[in-house]
């Protein structure tokens, strides 16, 4: 979504939207892999008129909006709350939220966490982390100033949690997921969905949390504004950015190849 399908002002480029409609009219299938929740992605799902299941929570869930079914879910282990509480005790300046199927629970607000809730149009629940039921945590998002991120990464490395993974989704957001969960792992699960095994999968992404997906796809692609870490893994680096219609450029490339 952000930095790929959405422009920097968080809109869907009309050029991209027209290209997506052309692609699906020719028989292609299009969907999205995002860190957003079931509730916060709904507006984009409607704007795109998506018929296919969507990868949500950075790969922890595959959800079918048409049937309201969860097709795949991999929730955090029970010790996730203890890990999160330890990190928060050592980094009192960090904000964050717990994301579950039933909503978003902000356990500590700061300007960066507020930026995230504003960005996603979230109406969160506010609760101390100790009081959030640990069942069904799909991810935990920590929000902090960019200069604080290296400290958080160092703390995580020192803790050595082998049942939990962490990934940067921007320079101010750091996300906790079950070990092995990623958009790439979700793409592998997607291939196993009914009727999907014979499809060629093309994936486009721009940031660190997209790398596994770009690698797992049959063709991994990134827009020109992608992080260097993603460009190094992509099979194809596009000439256009998210503001210039990168998704449309990719779709035109696919159509020409076929």
VEXVO-224719 format. One record per residue: y, x, z of N, C-alpha, C, CB in turn; residue in three letters. Coordinates in pm, whole numbers, plus 32768, in hexadecimal, padded with zeros to 4 digits. Glycine has a CB too. Example, Ala and Ser with C-alpha at 12.3 -4.5 7.8 and 13.67 -1.06 7.14 Angstrom:
# residues 2
7DC78527830C7E3E84CE830C7EB68528830C7E41846B8389ala/7F1F850582C47F96855782CA8003850A83137FC48580823Cser/
# end
This chain:
# residues 258
7F8880538000800080008000807D8057800080007FA2807Aunk/80A680868076812280D28081811A81558035814280EC8114unk/817E816E7FE3818281EA7F96812E81E87F198158825A7FEBunk/80EA81797EFE8096816E7E8780B380EB7E3E7FFF81787EACunk/8088807C7E7780A17FFA7E3A812C7FC67E5E80377F957E65unk/81597FE17ED781DE7FB57F00824580207EE281E07F917F95unk/82BD7FF37EBC832D804E7EA88361807C7F30839D800B7E56unk/83C180D67F2F83F681097FAE843E809C7FFE8454817D7F95unk/846B80337FBC84A87FC3800584437F538020851F7F8B7FB7unk/83C17F77801683517F21803F83437EA27FEB83627EFA80D0unk/83597EB07F6983457E427F0C82DC7E697EA583CA7E1C7EC7unk/82A37E047E6482447E1E7DF782947E267D7581D57DAF7DEFunk/828C7E977D3282D17EAD7CB382A37E447C4E82B77F3B7C7Eunk/83027E047C0A82DE7D9C7BA8828B7DD57B36835C7D597B70unk/82A37E537B1482537E957AAC81C27EA27AD6828D7F207A8Bunk/81AE7EC77B5381267ED27B8980E37E487B8C81287F0F7C17unk/812C7DE47BB880F37D5D7BC380C87D297B3B81587CFE7C02unk/81197D3E7AD680F57D137A4E80797D5E7A1C816B7D2B79EDunk/80717DDF7A3A7FFE7E2F7A0F7F7E7E007A5580177EC47A2Dunk/7F887DE07AD67F137DAE7B207EE27D2C7AE37F367D9A7BB6unk/7F3D7CD37AC27F177C537A847ED57C6979FC7F927BF87A76unk/7F0A7CC879B07ECE7CE8792E7E407D1E79417F257D4F78E1unk/7E317D7779A07DB07DB679BC7D467D4F79E27DBE7E1E7A2Bunk/7D6A7CF57A3C7D097C907A697CEC7C2979FB7D3D7C487AE6unk/7D507C0F79A57D387BB279367CD57BEA78D17DBC7B8F78F1unk/7CCA7C6F78CD7C6C7CB178737BE27CC278B27CA37D397848unk/7BD37C95792D7B507C9D796F7B457D0679DA7AE97CB5790Aunk/7BB07D5279F27BAF7DB47A5D7BBB7D727AE57C1E7E187A4Aunk/7B907DB77B4C7B9E7D867BD57C007DDF7C1E7B147D817C1Funk/7C587DA27C6C7CBF7DED7CB37CC37DC17D447D497DD87C71unk/7CCC7E237D9E7CDF7E037E2C7D2C7E747E6E7C577DED7E74unk/7D3B7E6A7EF17D8F7EC77F3C7D417EFE7FB37E127E827F6Bunk/7D5B7F7C7FD47D2B7FB980507DA57FDF80A27CCF80378035unk/7DAF7FAC811C7E287FBB816B7E097FC981FF7E847F448154unk/7E6A7FFB82497E5E7FFF82D97E877F7D831B7EB0806E8310unk/7EBA7F1E82CD7EEB7EA183057E797E4983397F3A7E55829Cunk/7EA27DE283847E437D8683C27E2C7D0C83687E757D5A844Dunk/7DCE7CB883907DB57C3B83487E357BE9833E7D467BE9838Dunk/7E7E7BE183AC7EF57B8D83B07F697BC983617F207B768440unk/7F807C4C836F7FF77C8883317FE57CA5829C80197D088379unk/7F6A7CA2826A7F567CB581DA7F5D7C31818D7ED07CF881C1unk/7F577BC281D37F4E7B3E81917FBD7B29812A7F547AD081F9unk/80397B4F814A80A87B3980EE80957B85806B812B7B638130unk/805E7BFF807480487C4F7FFB7FD17C197FAC80317CE38020unk/7F6F7BEA7FF37EFA7BAF7FB17F267B387F5D7E907B838018unk/7F7E7AE57F927FB07A717F4980077A9C7ED280007A167FA6unk/805D7AFF7EE680B47B2E7E7A80657B687E0781177B967EAFunk/7FF77BAD7E287FA37BEC7DC17F397B8C7D8A7F5F7C677DFBunk/7F277B1B7DCD7EBF7ABA7DA87E367AFD7DA37EE07A7A7D1Funk/7E177B497E0C7D997B947E107D227B367E257D9D7BFD7E80unk/7CBB7B4B7DD67C407AFE7DE47BD17B507E257C127ACC7D5Cunk/7BDE7BD47E1F7B757C2D7E517B897C4A7EE67B727CB17E00unk/7B1C7C6C7F2D7B2A7C957FB97B877D0E7FC77AA07CB77FF4unk/7BC47D1A803B7C2A7D8180547BFB7DDD80C47CB27D408078unk/7C167E5F80B57BFB7EC2811E7C747EC6817A7BDC7F5080E1unk/7C5F7EAD81FB7CCB7EA5825D7CB47F0882D07CD77E168294unk/7D197F1783257D107F6C839D7CE47FFA83787CAD7F2F8402unk/7D14802D83077CF380B582D97C5D80CB82C77D2A811B833Bunk/7C16806282A47B88807082867B29803882ED7B6980FC8273unk/7B5D8005835C7B067FD083C57AD37F4483A77B4E7FD08449unk/7B0D7F0183427AE87E7683257AF57E5B82907B407E148375unk/7A947E1082597AA17DD681D37AA07D4081E57A2C7E068172unk/7B077CFE81B47B1A7C7081CF7B2C7C23814D7B937C5A822Cunk/7AE97BAF81447AF47B5780D17B4F7AE280F57A677B2580A2unk/7BC97AE380C17C287A7880DF7BFF79F380A07CB37A9F80AFunk/7BB379FA80347B88797F7FF07B29792F80497B4479A17F6Aunk/7ACA797480897A65793180DB7A7E793D817179DD796880BAunk/7AE5799081967B0579AB82237A9279F3826A7B247928826Cunk/7A487A44821D79D57A8C825579F57B1F826A795C7A7D81F9unk/79C17B5682D879C27BE682ED79437C1F82AD79CB7C0A8385unk/79547C73824878E27CA881FF78B17D2E823879067CBA816Dunk/79097D71828078E57DF182BD79497E0B832D78E77E678252unk/79167E3E839F796F7E60840E79327ED3845C79887DE6846Aunk/79877F328484795B7FA284D679C57FBA854279458023847Eunk/79B07F7D85B67A117F8186227A068004867179FF7F09867Funk/7A70802386BA7A73809B870D7A0D809087807B0080B28745unk/79DA810287AF797C8100882079C480DC88A279368189882Eunk/797680C0890979AD809289897A0880F989CB793D807089E7unk/79F3817A89AE7A4681E189EF7ACF81F189AE79FE826689EEunk/7AEC81A389467B6C81AE88FF7BE18195895D7B71814D888Aunk/7BD3813389B67C4181168A137C5C818C8A6E7C20809A8A66unk/7BF381CB8AA17C05823F8AF97C4A82B28AB07B7E826E8B30unk/7C2382C88A327C60833389E27CF4831489CB7C178343895Aunk/7D11829989A67D9C8272898D7DF1827F8A0B7DA381E28959unk/7DBB82568A7C7E05825F8AFA7E2082F08B217DB882188B6Bunk/7DC183478B087DD583D68B267E4284118ACF7D5284248B12unk/7E4383EE8A4F7EAC842089F57F3683EB8A1E7E8D83F68964unk/7F3D836C8A437FBC83328A6B7FF083708AEC7FAE829B8A7Dunk/7F9583938B477FBF83D48BC47FFC845D8BA97F4783E28C24unk/7FC884A28B447FF985278B22807085248AC37F8A85798AE4unk/808684B18A8280F684A38A25814284228A4380C484A58990unk/818F84218AB081D583A68AD8823E83778A75821583BA8B5Cunk/826583CE8A1782C883A889B3828B835E893D831084228982unk/8207835D892F81C4831C88BF81B8828588D78138835988A9unk/81CF8238886E81B681A988728134818A8829822B815A8833unk/811181098822809880EB87D78067805D87E8802D814887FEunk/7FF9804487A37FC07FBD879F7F2A7FC3878880047F688732unk/7EE57F5D87B67E577F48879A7E4D7ED987327E077F23881Dunk/7DFB7EEE86CC7DE97E8A86627D5C7E5486687E077EC685D7unk/7D527DD086727CD37D8986737CD87D1C86097CB57D4D8701unk/7C667CDA85F37C637C6D85917CC27BFC85B77BD67C368582unk/7CD47BE786387D247B7586667DB77B97867A7CEC7B4086E6unk/7DE27C1086557E717C2E865E7E8E7CBD86857EB17BD286BFunk/7F0F7CD6869D7F427D5A86BF7F797D58874E7FB17D88865Bunk/7F537DBD879E7F797DC2882C7FC77E4488457EFA7DBA8888unk/80487E388859809E7EAC887280967ECF890681327E8F8848unk/80687F498922805A7F7489AD80D07FC989DD7FDA7FC289BFunk/811C800289808195804B89A581F2804B892D817380DE89D4unk/826A8018894182CA801088D3832A808788D883187F8C88D8unk/834B80BB886383B8811B885383F6810187CA838581B18862unk/8456814F87A2849981318723843B813D86AB8510818F8710unk/83D5819286B5837981A586468311813586408333822D8652unk/82E5810886B5828C809586B882D68018868A825380808746unk/8353800986B383A37F98868683B57F9A85EF842B7F9786CBunk/83C5801385BA83D08022852983517FF084E483EA80B68503unk/82DE800A852182607FDD84E682527F4684EA81EB801E852Eunk/82737F08855B82687E77856382CB7E33850482807E4785F2unk/83427E6E84F583A37E37849683727E478406842C7E7C84A6unk/833B7EBC83E983087ED98363829B7E77833882D17F67835Dunk/82417E5A839381CE7E05837281E87D71838B81567E3183C1unk/825B7D5083C182777CC583DF821D7C8E844C82697C718364unk/81FC7CE484AD819F7CBE851781E87C6F8584815D7D3C8553unk/81A77C0885B481CF7BC7863181647BEF869781DD7B278621unk/817B7C5D86DF810F7C93873381047C4F87BA81247D268748unk/80947C6A87F980837C4E888780A97CCE88D27FEF7C2088A8unk/80F17CC1894081167D35899180C27D358A0F81AE7D3489B3unk/807E7DA68A2680247DAE8A9980107E3F8AC17F9C7D6B8A7Aunk/80027E588B427FD97EDD8B6E7F4E7EFA8B377FDC7EE98C09unk/7F377F768B127EB87F978AD07E417F7A8B2B7EB8802A8AA5unk/7E537F888BAD7DE57F6F8C0B7DB67EDE8C057E107F918C98unk/7E0F7E848BDB7DF07DF68BDC7DBE7DC28B557E6A7DA88C05unk/7DB77E198AF17D857DF08A6E7CED7DFA8A6C7DC37E4789FCunk/7CAA7D8B8A537C177D8A8A4C7BE87DF289E87BE27CFC8A25unk/7B8C7E4A8A127B627EBA89BD7B037E90894D7B207F238A11unk/7AD67E14894C7A797DE888E47AC47DCD88617A2F7D698912unk/7A8D7E0087F37AC37DE1876F7B3F7E2C87477ADF7D528767unk/7B597EA287867BC87EF587597BA37F3186D27BE97F6487C2unk/7BF37F16866A7BD77F4C85E67C227FD085CE7BFD7EE7857Bunk/7C987FD986057CDD805A86057D4B8057866D7D16807A8579unk/7D7880CF86927DEC80E086E97E518133869C7DC581248773unk/7ECC810486987F37814C86547F98818386BC7F8180F185EFunk/7FB1820686B680158246870A8091826186B57FDE82CA874Bunk/8107824786EC8184825886A381DE82B886EF81CB81CF868Eunk/8213831B86A98261838486EC82BE83C88689820483EC872Dunk/831B841686BD837484658668832384CE861D83E484A786BCunk/834C84F285A382FF8554855582E885D8859E8347857184D3unk/834C860385EB833E8683863182DA867D86A483C386B08666unk/82B3860586CD825185F5873881C185EF8704826F85778787unk/81B285DC8681812D85CE864780D48649865F813985B585B3unk/810486C5864D80AC873886668075873C86F480F887B9864Aunk/80C4871087558094870D87E0802186A987EE810686E88841unk/8030863287B27FC585CF87B67F46860587737FF3854E8771unk/7F55864687017EE2867D86BA7E9C86E8870D7F0C86B78632unk/7EEA873987527EB187A287A77E638764881B7F1F87FF87DDunk/7E9B86FE885A7E5686BA88C87DD1867F88997EAF864C8902unk/7DD2864088267D57860487EF7CEF867087D67D7585B7876Cunk/7D1B86E0879E7CBE874F87837C82878488047D0787C18738unk/7CD28790886C7CA287C388ED7C418762892F7D1787DF894Aunk/7C5586E0891A7BFD867C89577B73867A89157C3C85F2894Eunk/7B6B869688947AEB86A0884E7A96862388547A9E87118887unk/7ACF85B288307A85853388347A2B852787B87AE784B9883Cunk/79A8852A87CA794E852887577929849C872878D185748777unk/79578434876E793B83AA874379B783698704790A835787BAunk/7A2583B487007AA4837E86D07AE583E086707B03835F8747unk/7B2183AB86067B6E83FB85A77C0183D685AF7B3983E88517unk/7C57843485887CE6841C85827D19844484F87D32846B85F0unk/7D7C83F984C57DB4841684437E4883F384437D6A83C983D3unk/7E99844684007F27842783ED7F3483C583797F7984A983D3unk/7F7F835A838F7F9A82FD83218029830B82EE7F80826E834Funk/808283458340810783738316812B83E48375817482FE831Aunk/81A48418836781CC848683C081ED8456844D824384CF8386unk/81EC83D084658208839C84EB8197834685238288834C84E8unk/812F832D84D380C082D98500803E832984FF80B3825C84A7unk/7FF58321856F7F77836785817F11830085AE7F8383DE85E8unk/7EA182F585677E468284857D7DBD82B085AF7E36823584FDunk/7D8A8263860D7D05827986477CA3821786097D09826A86E2unk/7C35824B85D57BCD81FA85967B44822985C77BD6820284FAunk/7AE181D485B87A5881FD85D57A328274857C79F5818785C0unk/79E482D085B379B8834485677975831884E47956839A85BAunk/79A383508476796B833183F379B282C183AB78DD830D8402unk/7A0A827883F07A54820B83AF7AC9824583607A8781A38417unk/7AD5821A82E37B448242828D7B4681E282177B3682D8825Eunk/7BAD81E881C87BB18197814F7B4381C480EE7C3B81A1810Bunk/7B1F824380F37AB38275809E7A2C823D80C67AAE830B80A2unk/7A10823B8149799381FF817A798E816B8159798482158213unk/7A02812981617A07809A813E79EF808580A97A8F805E8166unk/7A1D80E280577A0180D77FC7796B80DF7FAE7A4A81477F78unk/792681397FF6789481417FE8785280BD8012785D81B5803Dunk/7886807F807B78527FFC80A578707F92803B788E7FD2812Dunk/78E37F9D7FFD790D7F3C7F9778AC7F3D7F21799D7F5C7F66unk/787B7FB27EFE781C7FBE7E8F779D7F6E7EAA77F880527E77unk/777F7F597F2C77057F127F5277187E7B7F5776D47F447FD9unk/77937E4D7F4877AA7DBD7F49776A7D7C7ED078417D9E7F4Bunk/774B7CFE7EDC77077CB47E7177537CBE7DED76F67C227E99unk/770F7CF17D86774A7CF57D0077A07D6E7CE377997C7D7CEAunk/77AE7DCB7D42780A7E3B7D3077C67EBE7D0778557E517DAEunk/77447EC57D0D76FF7F457CFE77117F857C74766D7F337D18unk/77297F347C0D77327F6B7B8577C17F897B5A76F47F0C7B24unk/78227F737BB078AD7F897B8B78D5801B7B9879087F347BE2unk/793380447B44797580C57B5479EB80B07BB279A580FF7AC9unk/79F481047C197A5F80F77C7D7ACB815F7C657A2681037D0Bunk/7B4481307C4F7BBA81867C437C12816A7CBD7C08816B7BBDunk/7C3C81D37D037C8C81C17D7C7D0A82157D747C3B81E57DFAunk/7D7981DC7DA47DF882247DA57E33821F7E317E5A81E67D3Dunk/7E6282917E617EA0829A7EE57EFD83117EED7E3582A27F52unk/7F4F83147F587FB8837A7F5D7FBA83D07FDB803B83377F4Funk/7F6D83A980467F7E83F480C37EF6841B80FD7FCD839F812Aunk/7EFB8463816F7E81849D81A87E13843581C07EA184E2822Bunk/7E3983BD81E97DD4835682057D97831C81867E1182E78258unk/7DC2834D81117D89832280917D2A838A80557DF88305802Eunk/7D258401808E7CDC846F80507C48844F803D7CEA84ED80A4unk/7C05841B80A57B7683FD80997B5C8394802D7B3F83CB8120unk/7BB68335801E7BA882CE7FB67BB9830A7F2B7C0F825E7FCCunk/7C1B83607F1C7C3283A37E9B7BB883F67E757CB083FC7EA1unk/7B7B84377ED97B04848A7EBF7A8984347EA27AE884E67F37unk/7A7E83C07EE37A07836B7ED47A06831D7E5279FF830B7F48unk/7A79830A7E157A8382BB7D9A7A4683067D247B1582977D7Cunk/7A2082BA7CBD79F282F97C417A6583437BFC79B6828F7BE1unk/7ADD830D7C0E7B5783507BE17BBD83437C517B8D83137B5Aunk/7BE583B37C8B7C4683B47CF87CCE83DB7CC57C1A84147D67unk/7D33838C7CE57DB883997CA87E2283957D147DD083287C3Funk/7E9683D37CF97F0883C77D537F8983BE7D037F0D843E7DB4unk/7FF0837D7D3B807283787CF980B983FF7D0680C983077D35unk/812684107CBC816C84907CBD81AB84AE7D4481D784927C52unk/81C484477D968200845B7E1A819984777E88825183E27E3Funk/811B84877E6480B2849C7EC880C485207F11802884997E85unk/808C85257F8A808B85A17FD78038860A7F8E8053858A8065unk/805A86887FA1801386F47F5C7F7F86F47F7F8051877B7F7Eunk/7F5E86CC7FF97ED286C780227E8186667FCE7EC886A180B5unk/7EC185FA7FA17E7D85967F4D7E7685C77EBD7EC5850E7F53unk/7EE286037E8C7EE486387E047E76869F7DF07F6D86777DE4unk/7E5986EB7E597DF187537E4E7D6787187E3D7DF487AC7ECAunk/7D51869B7E687CCE865B7E607CC185FA7DEB7CB286117EE1unk/7D3085D27DAF7D2E856C7D467CF985A37CC17DBA85337D33unk/7CB3854C7C787C89856F7BF07CFE85637B8F7C1585147BC2unk/7D5D850C7BB27DCE84F27B597E4C84DE7BAD7DB484757AFFunk/7EB4852C7B8F7F37851B7BCE7F9284DA7B677F7285A47C01unk/7FC484637B88801684187B2980A284537B1C801F83867B54unk/80E7842E7AB3816F84607A9D81D7840A7AE3818E84657A07unk/81AE83917B0D820D83347B4B81F483257BE0820582AB7B07unk/825E83057C27825882F07CB78243825C7CD682D883247CFBunk/8239823D7D59822A81B27D8182A4815E7D59821481A97E18unk/8318819D7D4E839181557D27839C81417C8F840C819F7D58unk/834A818A7C46835581897BB482E281417B6E835D82167B81unk/828581067BBC821680BF7B80819A81137B6D823F80887AFEunk/8174815F7BD380FE81B57BC9807F81657BB180EF82087C48unk/807080F17BF47FF880A17BE27FEF806F7B527FF680297C44unk/805F80487B178061801D7A8B803A80907A2E80EC7FE87A65unk/806881087A4E8042817D79FE7FAB81937A02808C81FA7A30unk/7F7181857A797EE181977A867E95812B7A397EB881957B19unk/7EC180AF7A457E7D804179FF7E82805679687EBB7FBA7A25unk/7EF3808279377EFF809D78A77EA0810D787E7F9080C27883unk/7E91817178D37E3381DE78B97DA481AA78B17E3D824A7927unk/7D7E815379107CF6811A79107CDD80C978927CE080C1798Dunk/7D3C8075786E7D2D802077F67D1E807677797DA67FC277E7unk/7D6E80DF77717D65813876FB7CDF818176F77DD8819E76FCunk/7CAC81A7776B7C2B81EB77707BB8818F77447C10821F77FDunk/7BC5810E77607B5C80AE773D7B69807876AF7B5E803B779Eunk/
# end
